[in-house]
């Protein structure tokens, strides 16, 4: 099959028709110097035929066109050119990277699925790790095709991954930030990541030693990535602040460090990591706002406070056992717990409990009750 390189000098329709007439196979080789992106993202087989079909549709109808040159897009999207690529005896193909793709007519309105609706469907269909690994090329394809994923959508992806026990995929998604665009500089995303890989891993493992140690490795890895420019650059720090200066972020690091040492390290802080995390969280501490308990219409906000601050309170409680309640750091932690966190958590729990029942257990209450069991 002869290849024809479609370059910037061949951007008119008459040239396209001329090229097609010269090549029985109608093959176009897209030169790397003119390509906007690399190879088209590929997906692994999943546990769901419906999910396979949906991902394939995105690859064919959205991701592939974003890799085409302008003349090739003209063939695909303009109705007057459809006859040039619909002859079954002379298929029109384009080579991108090492893969040959056949061109088909596309209608932007009827053939392109909605990102928002499809993402919600994907999150429901993904059940196993082999499903979730496809989120990396999926996010890459969305980014390359100019389909922005909102911060709240990324938070939902991370939360769902954590609920399904795919914490390792969350970490890999962050490591491949250049592909996925998932950055820890987004404070909401950073929080969800730490809850998923830290708290989520511990709960799902039944608080086993292996689970707690792995959770600590994950959290420490996230903490290290927060120092990387590709995740949190100078502009992000200037506009949104440094996540490493947020008490709820540092508090999660304190929590997992203290938890491992109390549960499986005989309460010893031989490497001094608990002490350093304690000093950090006290240095950046800001008293959370205490909401009036009568403002029950704000229960979602109070639920979020339970999710955010319960692990911090638990981490401080465990850290005091390691450092010593009578030591200066221990006394400082005690004051923060007594004056700031405990009133806030009690108030938040009362508000959220009024909007929960046995069938609808709010996320904050689940975390609060789970950590209360292991606080002693």
N, C-alpha and C positions, 0 to 999 in steps of 0.2 A: 504493500500500500504506500503510495507516494505521499510524502508530507509536504504541506505548503505552509510556510511561515507567514503569518498575517501581521505585518508590521505597521508602524504609524503612517507610512507612506501610502497605505492601501485602505484608507478610511471611507471611501465613497461606495455607494451601492453598486455602481457599474463595475468597479474593480472586484467586488465580491462575486458578482455574477460571472465575471471573466475567469476568476480563479476556479469557481465551481465547474465551469465548462471545461477547464483544462484538466481536472482531476476526476476520473470516474468514481473514485471512492470518496471524494470530497473530504479530504483530511487536512486539518489545520494544526500545525505545531506552534504552540504559543511559546515564544522565546522567553527565557528566564529574565532577560533584561527589560522586558515589557510587562511581565506579570506583576500584578499588584500584590499577590500572595503566593505562597508555596503550593504544595499539593492540597487537593480538596480533603478535608478531614474525613476519616473513615471510622466506622462503628464496628464493634464486636457483636456477635449474635447474643441476643438476650433471652430471658426466660419467657418472654411474651411475644407471640406473633404480631399482636397489635402494636406493641412498642417497636418492633423491628420495622414494621410498615411506616409508622410515623417518623422514625429517624431517617429512613430511606427517602421519604418524601421531602424532608428538610434538606437532605444532601443533594437530591436531584433538582429540586425546584427553587432552592434558595442559596445553598452554599456553592454549588457549581456555577451558577450565573455570576456570582460575585468574583469569580476567578477569570471570567471571560474578558477579552478586549472589546472595545466599543463596536467594531464591525461584527463580531460574533454575537454580541448582545442584540444587535440590530436584526440578525437572522432569527434569534429566539423570540424576541418580543414584538416585532412588527408584523402585523397580519399580512401585509403585502409581500413579505418575504417568506411566508410559511411554505410556499410551494417549492422553495429552493432546498428545504431540508426534510421534506416529507415523502420523498420518493423511496419506497422500500428497496428498490434495486440499487439505489445509489445513496446510502446513508451518509449523512454529514457528521464527521467526528472531529474532535479536538483532543490533542495530547497535552496534558498538564502534568508535569513531572514525569513519572513513569507509567501513568495511567491514561488510557484512551477512553474518552467519554463520547457518547453519541448525543448529538444535539436534537432537541425536540421543541416544538412550539410551546410557549408558555404565556399564560394570561396572569398578570400580576394580581388581579382581583379574585379569580376563581381557583388559581393553582397554588397560591402562596398561603399556607396556614398561618393563623394568628399566633404570634409568639407567646402572648400571655395565656391564652386558652390551652395551647399545646404544652406549655411548660407545666401547667397545673395537671394536665393529663399524664405527662411523663412522670411527675412526682408520685402520682397514684399507681402507675404501672411498674415503677422500679421497686423490686422487692429484694433482689440478691446483689451481691457485690459485683457480679459480672454485668448486671444492669447499670449500676451506679458508675462504673468506670467509663461508660459512654458519656457521662456528663462533661468530662474534660474536652473531648472533641466537639461536643454539642455547643459548649460555651465558646470554644474557639471559632466555630463556624458562625455563630451569632455575632461575635465581635468583628470578624472579617467581613461579614455581609452588612455591617452597619446597623444591626438590630440591638439596640441598647437593652441591657438587663438592669433593672432598677435595684438599688441596694436592698430593699425589702424582699425582692425576689431571691436574691442571693442568700439572704438570711433564711428564707424558707427552704431553699435547697440544702443548706448546711444543717438546719434543724432536722429535716427529713432524713438526711444521710445518717445523722447521729442516732435518730430513733430506730433506724434499720441496722445499726451496728456496723456502718461503713466508715468508721473514723479514719481508717488508713487512706481511703479515697479522698477524704476532706484534706488531709495533710498533703497528698500528692497534687490535689487541685491548687493548693497554695504554692507548692514548690514549682509548679508550671505556670506561674502567674503571667508570664509573657504570652502564653497560649490562652488562658482562661479569662484573664483580666480581673480575677478575684483578688483584691488587695485588702490587707489588714488595716490599712489606713482608714477604712470605713469603720467607725467605732461600733456600729450595730453588727456588722459582719464579724468583727473581732470578738465581740461578746459571744455571739452564737457559736463561733468556732471553739472558744474555750469551754463553753458549756457542753458542746457536743463531744469533744475529744477528751475532756476531763471528767466532768460529772457523769455524762452519758456512759462513758466507758466503764466507770466504777459501778454504776447501778446495774448495767447489763451483765457485768461479770459476777454479780452477787457479792461485790466487795472482796473478791479474792485477791491474794497477793499478786498473782500474775496480772490481773486486771488493773489494780492500783498502780503497779510499777509501769505498766504500759501507758496508763493515763498520764503519769508524771513525765514519761519520755515525750509524749505528744505535746503536753503543755509547755515543757521546756523548749521543744522545737519551735513552737509558735512564738514563744518569748524571744528566741534568737532571731526569728524572721522579722520581728518587729523592729530590729535594728538595721534591716536591709533597706537600702535606698529604693529598690524596686517595689517594696510594699508601702513604706512610709517615707516620702521624699520631703524636702525642705518646704515646698509649697503646701503640702498637706498639713504639716506641723504648724505652719503659719496661720492657715485658715481654720483648721479644725482641731488643732492641738495634737500633742504626742500621746498616742494610746498608752505608752509606757509610764505616763504621768497620771493616769486615771486610777483611782483607788480600787474600782471594781475589777480592773484588769490585773493590777498587782496583787489584789486580794485573792484572785483565783490561783495565782502562782503560789502564794503563801499557803492557801488551802491544800493544794495537792502535795506540796513539800511536807507540810506538817502531818497530813493524813498518812503518808507512807511511813514516816518515822515513828509515829505513834502506833500505827497498826502493825508494822512489820520491822521496825528498827529499834525496838526497846526504848523508844522515846528519846533517843540520843540524836544530837545535831552535830555529828563529828565534822562534817564539811562546812558547817556554819551557814548553810543555805537558808534555813528557817530564820535565823537571826537577821540575815541580810534582807530577806523579804519582809520581815517585820519592820525593820527600819525604813524600808522603802514605802510601805503602805502608810506608816505613820507620817512620813515626810510629805506625802501627797494627799493626806486625808482631807476631805471636804465633807462636812456634815450633810447627809441627804435631807431633802425637804420632807417634813412630816405633814402628811395630808390630814385634814379634819376627817375623823372617822364617820361623820354624818354625811359626808359627800359620797354616797354610795354610787352615784352615777359615774364616778371615776374609778370603778373597780378594775378596769383593764390596766390603768396606770399602777394601781396598787398590786395587781397581779405581777406586773413587770418588776416591781420593787422586790417582791418575794423571790423572783427568779434571780435578780441581780445581786441582792445583798445577803441572802441566806447562806450561800457558800462562803462569803467573806466573814460573816459572823462565826460560822463553823470553823473556818481556818484560824481565826483569832483565838477561839476557845481551845483548839488543839495546840496552837503555838504557845499559849500560856502554860500549858502542861509541860512543854519541852523547855521553855526558857525559865520558867519559875514565876509563879504568881506574885511573889514578893519582890522580884527583881524589878529595876526601874522600867524596863521594856514591858514586863508582864503587867505592872501597874498601869502603864500608859494604855495598853490594850484593854485592860479592864475598864478604864474610864470611857474609852470609845464605845465599848460594847454596852455598858450600862446607860450612858447618857445619850448615845446616838442610835445605835443599831437596834437594841432590844425594844425600845418604845416604837420605833418605826415598823419593825417586823410584827409586833403584836397588833398594832393598828391596822397594818396591811392585811394581816391574816383575818382579822375580824371582818373587814370590808369584803374580802374575796370569799370568805366562807358563807356570807349572806347571799352570794350569787352562785353557789355551788350546791350540788346534791350528789347522791350516790351514782347517778348516771352521767353527771357532768362534773368531773373532777378537774378543776383548773390547774394549769401547769405549775403555777407558783405554789399552790397548796401541796401538790405532789412532791415538789422539791423540798419544801419546808418540812413536811412530815417524814420524808425519807432521811434527811440529814439530822432531824431531831432524834431519830432512832440510834444514830451512830455518834452522837455528840458526847456521850459519857466517856 
